[in-house]
């Protein structure tokens, strides 16, 4: 696999790094002819693979760490991008109860 270096300014801002990773992942999915939503599984699988490569802990502990990271990533994404709110379980898509 050929990996091209991102040219331009160094991505020191975490938000810009996230957007760069998102853009590359979307591009990979488009090139593969898959739905861009497939990027979610691609990114999560890559995260698990990275964790297993660099962590000396057993996989059972890594799973707990990854679950915690997903929660932290949700909070970070809200801070970076103002995510859409999730309706309460007793509300329909229109917000009515």
Kinemage of the C-alpha trace (Angstrom):
@kinemage 1
@onewidth
@group {chain A} dominant
@subgroup {mainchain}
@vectorlist {calphas} color= white
{ca unk a 1} P 0.000 0.000 0.000
{ca unk a 2} L 1.326 3.415 -0.899
{ca unk a 3} L 0.860 6.093 1.710
{ca unk a 4} L 1.232 9.647 0.516
{ca unk a 5} L 2.498 12.276 2.910
{ca unk a 6} L 0.130 15.147 3.618
{ca unk a 7} L 1.679 18.258 2.162
{ca unk a 8} L 1.223 21.731 3.539
{ca unk a 9} L 1.221 23.124 7.027
{ca unk a 10} L 1.985 20.832 9.927
{ca unk a 11} L -1.234 19.729 11.612
{ca unk a 12} L -0.596 20.839 15.174
{ca unk a 13} L -4.279 21.513 15.904
{ca unk a 14} L -6.065 18.299 17.023
{ca unk a 15} L -9.245 19.346 15.213
{ca unk a 16} L -7.333 19.655 11.929
{ca unk a 17} L -5.764 16.217 12.458
{ca unk a 18} L -9.211 14.719 13.000
{ca unk a 19} L -10.478 16.349 9.810
{ca unk a 20} L -7.438 15.077 7.875
{ca unk a 21} L -8.001 11.512 9.124
{ca unk a 22} L -11.694 11.803 8.257
{ca unk a 23} L -10.896 13.029 4.734
{ca unk a 24} L -8.407 10.229 4.083
{ca unk a 25} L -10.821 7.619 5.434
{ca unk a 26} L -13.652 8.914 3.252
{ca unk a 27} L -11.318 8.825 0.266
{ca unk a 28} L -10.377 5.209 1.013
{ca unk a 29} L -14.057 4.225 1.206
{ca unk a 30} L -14.855 6.049 -2.041
{ca unk a 31} L -11.893 4.383 -3.765
{ca unk a 32} L -13.044 0.981 -2.475
{ca unk a 33} L -16.570 1.699 -3.687
{ca unk a 34} L -18.072 1.406 -0.217
{ca unk a 35} L -20.492 3.674 1.557
{ca unk a 36} L -18.665 6.450 3.441
{ca unk a 37} L -20.435 5.178 6.573
{ca unk a 38} L -18.096 2.177 6.280
{ca unk a 39} L -15.443 4.603 7.509
{ca unk a 40} L -16.809 4.192 11.037
{ca unk a 41} L -15.963 0.494 11.120
{ca unk a 42} L -12.674 1.178 9.354
{ca unk a 43} L -11.618 3.737 11.955
{ca unk a 44} L -12.754 1.634 14.906
{ca unk a 45} L -10.937 -1.412 13.545
{ca unk a 46} L -7.785 0.651 13.051
{ca unk a 47} L -8.074 1.943 16.626
{ca unk a 48} L -8.326 -1.602 18.002
{ca unk a 49} L -5.380 -2.708 15.873
{ca unk a 50} L -3.228 0.216 17.051
{ca unk a 51} L -4.159 -0.441 20.672
{ca unk a 52} L -3.241 -4.115 20.368
{ca unk a 53} L 0.105 -3.271 18.743
{ca unk a 54} L 1.241 -0.748 21.328
{ca unk a 55} L -0.333 -1.985 24.546
{ca unk a 56} L 1.379 -4.670 26.617
{ca unk a 57} L -1.945 -5.371 28.359
{ca unk a 58} L -4.205 -8.329 27.572
{ca unk a 59} L -7.042 -7.739 25.103
{ca unk a 60} L -9.679 -7.872 27.871
{ca unk a 61} L -8.128 -4.765 29.437
{ca unk a 62} L -7.702 -3.112 26.046
{ca unk a 63} L -11.426 -3.468 25.380
{ca unk a 64} L -12.218 -1.475 28.527
{ca unk a 65} L -9.648 1.151 27.566
{ca unk a 66} L -11.056 1.431 24.040
{ca unk a 67} L -14.601 1.767 25.382
{ca unk a 68} L -13.430 4.619 27.609
{ca unk a 69} L -11.629 6.202 24.661
{ca unk a 70} L -14.814 6.120 22.586
{ca unk a 71} L -16.599 8.046 25.331
{ca unk a 72} L -13.770 10.570 25.489
{ca unk a 73} L -13.750 10.858 21.692
{ca unk a 74} L -17.468 11.649 21.725
{ca unk a 75} L -16.875 14.462 24.209
{ca unk a 76} L -13.928 15.752 22.146
{ca unk a 77} L -15.940 15.619 18.904
{ca unk a 78} L -18.733 17.612 20.556
{ca unk a 79} L -16.163 20.218 21.562
{ca unk a 80} L -14.631 20.322 18.088
{ca unk a 81} L -17.740 20.161 15.890
{ca unk a 82} L -20.977 20.763 17.881
{ca unk a 83} L -22.569 17.386 17.217
{ca unk a 84} L -26.282 16.952 16.678
{ca unk a 85} L -28.124 16.090 19.857
{ca unk a 86} L -29.520 12.614 20.338
{ca unk a 87} L -33.264 12.575 21.002
{ca unk a 88} L -34.450 11.050 24.251
{ca unk a 89} L -35.594 7.426 24.025
{ca unk a 90} L -39.258 8.498 24.337
{ca unk a 91} L -39.081 11.039 21.483
{ca unk a 92} L -39.547 10.436 17.778
{ca unk a 93} L -37.483 12.067 15.046
{ca unk a 94} L -39.618 15.236 15.171
{ca unk a 95} L -38.941 15.705 18.886
{ca unk a 96} L -42.523 14.917 19.911
{ca unk a 97} L -43.092 12.552 22.809
